[in-house]
Structures are given as structure tokens and as C-alpha cells.
Amino acid sequence: MTLATADADGRVSARIVLLKGVDADGFRFFTNYESLKGAQLAAHPQVALCFHWKLLREQIQVRVEGAVSQVSAAESDAYFASRARGSQIGAWASLQSQALPDRDTFERRVAEFEKRFEGADVPRPPHWGGYLVKPDRIEFWYGAKYRLHERVTYVREGRSWSKGLLYP
Ligand SMILES: Cc1cc2nc3c(=O)[nH]c(=O)nc-3n(C[C@H](O)[C@H](O)[C@H](O)COP(=O)(O)O)c2cc1C
């Protein structure tokens, strides 16, 4: 999904992340808390998500907006433990979003962490974990011929949702 974030000055930034789970609480993804997005989420804990299915019907788009918070350490630990060892090492080795002088520097860091954790389980780095997006607005966009698309919105009102339509 596309994840859009903003910094305290309103500068926005968007990138793809893996939707790791969705349930009644919201949408979950995992990342480096010290990355650009992590810094933006700390400064401005509101996000927009966007999904696109090109091959369903006449295309479908789902847009989500809401507040974001970090998931529990236990939840991050559980997901981290399920990841491939190479990804676990990568989470330690990558200073996500910081300038990297050359590829060798990164590969050296990967080798260093492989050595550090040799013969042992790789613990979750403290700077890596999940976020939960609690939606307060969701829009389903259904493509239709001649651009007569359908847009259905759900806006959270307290504990319920109000449904509406928008012109395409
Ligand atoms: C298909 C795809 C899936 C990705 N999934 C993730 C993810 O789950 N978590 C993550 O931190 N980055 C993921 N990335 C990398 C991000 O797009 C991005 O490059 C990285 O998180 C750094 O973003 P930032 O500098 O804005 O913080 C993914 C990229 C692609 C193309």
C-alpha cells in the first residue's frame, strides 16, 4: 500500500510498505522507527494509505486516513521473530533513510551483525517495529465506464460510521 506521511512543516512524503494485517483495530505495517517515515510519524501522527487493484472490476482504489501509533513491543517481537534471518540481520544493519556512502559500507555492516549474532537468535532491534493506523475515513472507489465511477465514503462518528457518496 502507499503510505503518505507529513512532517511538522506540512512537507509530505509517500512510499510503499507492506500491509501486514488489517482487522477491527486498523491497519498494521512494520518499519524502522528511526527512518524518515518514523521521524515524520513522531512529528505528525496522521497518515493516509492508498491501495490500487488494477485488475478487479474496472479498477478499485481504497483510501484510508487516520491516526497512527506504535504497536506493543510484544507484537513487534512476535512479528520480528517470524521473519527470515536475513531480514532480521538487515533490520540491524540498515540505518534506514540515512545517507549511505557506498554499498560496501552496508555490506560490511551486514557481515558485522551476522558475526555478532552467530549461533544465536536475532533479537528485535529497538528501532524496528510496527504501527497501527486507526482509520477515521475510508473511501472505496469503483471504476466505471466513461469515468462514471462510484465513490463510497465511510466517516467515523464516535463509535459508528456514516456512509456517503461523492461525485467522481
Ligand atoms: C513492494 C514494497 C514493499 C515495501 N515494504 C516495506 C515495509 O513493509 N516496511 C518498510 O519499512 N519499507 C518497505 N518498503 C520500502 C519503502 O518503500 C521505503 O523505501 C523505506 O521504508 C524507506 O522509506 P522512508 O525513507 O520514507 O522512511 C517497501 C518497498 C516496496 C517497493
The ligand as a Tripos MOL2 file, in Angstrom:
@<TRIPOS>MOLECULE
LIG
   31    33     1     0     0
SMALL
NO_CHARGES

@<TRIPOS>ATOM
      1 C1          6.7100   -3.6430   -2.5140 C.3       1 LIG1
      2 C2          7.4380   -2.8720   -1.4370 C.ar      1 LIG1
      3 C3          7.1980   -3.1860   -0.1110 C.ar      1 LIG1
      4 C4          7.8590   -2.4820    0.9000 C.ar      1 LIG1
      5 N1          7.5630   -2.7800    2.2070 N.ar      1 LIG1
      6 C5          8.1580   -2.0730    3.1920 C.ar      1 LIG1
      7 C6          7.7680   -2.3020    4.5560 C.ar      1 LIG1
      8 O1          6.8940   -3.1010    4.8880 O.2       1 LIG1
      9 N2          8.4270   -1.5700    5.5050 N.ar      1 LIG1
     10 C7          9.3900   -0.6520    5.1910 C.ar      1 LIG1
     11 O2          9.9500   -0.0360    6.1060 O.2       1 LIG1
     12 N3          9.7370   -0.3910    3.9100 N.ar      1 LIG1
     13 C8          9.1380   -1.0860    2.9080 C.ar      1 LIG1
     14 N4          9.4740   -0.8180    1.5970 N.ar      1 LIG1
     15 C9         10.4970    0.2210    1.3230 C.3       1 LIG1
     16 C10         9.8480    1.6090    1.4180 C.3       1 LIG1
     17 O3          9.1240    1.8900    0.2210 O.3       1 LIG1
     18 C11        10.8690    2.7390    1.6690 C.3       1 LIG1
     19 O4         11.8620    2.7160    0.6800 O.3       1 LIG1
     20 C12        11.5370    2.6300    3.0210 C.3       1 LIG1
     21 O5         10.6250    2.2500    4.0340 O.3       1 LIG1
     22 C13        12.1690    3.9690    3.4240 C.3       1 LIG1
     23 O6         11.1670    4.9640    3.4530 O.3       1 LIG1
     24 P1         11.3700    6.3640    4.2130 P.3       1 LIG1
     25 O7         12.7460    6.8410    3.8820 O.co2     1 LIG1
     26 O8         10.3140    7.2650    3.6950 O.co2     1 LIG1
     27 O9         11.1990    6.1020    5.7110 O.co2     1 LIG1
     28 C14         8.8090   -1.4770    0.5740 C.ar      1 LIG1
     29 C15         9.0230   -1.1600   -0.7750 C.ar      1 LIG1
     30 C16         8.3310   -1.8350   -1.7490 C.ar      1 LIG1
     31 C17         8.5800   -1.4360   -3.1850 C.3       1 LIG1
@<TRIPOS>BOND
     1     1     2 1
     2     2     3 ar
     3     2    30 ar
     4     3     4 ar
     5     4     5 ar
     6     4    28 ar
     7     5     6 ar
     8     6     7 ar
     9     6    13 1
    10     7     8 2
    11     7     9 ar
    12     9    10 ar
    13    10    11 2
    14    10    12 ar
    15    12    13 ar
    16    13    14 ar
    17    14    15 1
    18    14    28 ar
    19    15    16 1
    20    16    17 1
    21    16    18 1
    22    18    19 1
    23    18    20 1
    24    20    21 1
    25    20    22 1
    26    22    23 1
    27    23    24 1
    28    24    25 2
    29    24    26 1
    30    24    27 1
    31    28    29 ar
    32    29    30 ar
    33    30    31 1
@<TRIPOS>SUBSTRUCTURE
     1 LIG1         1 GROUP 0 **** ****
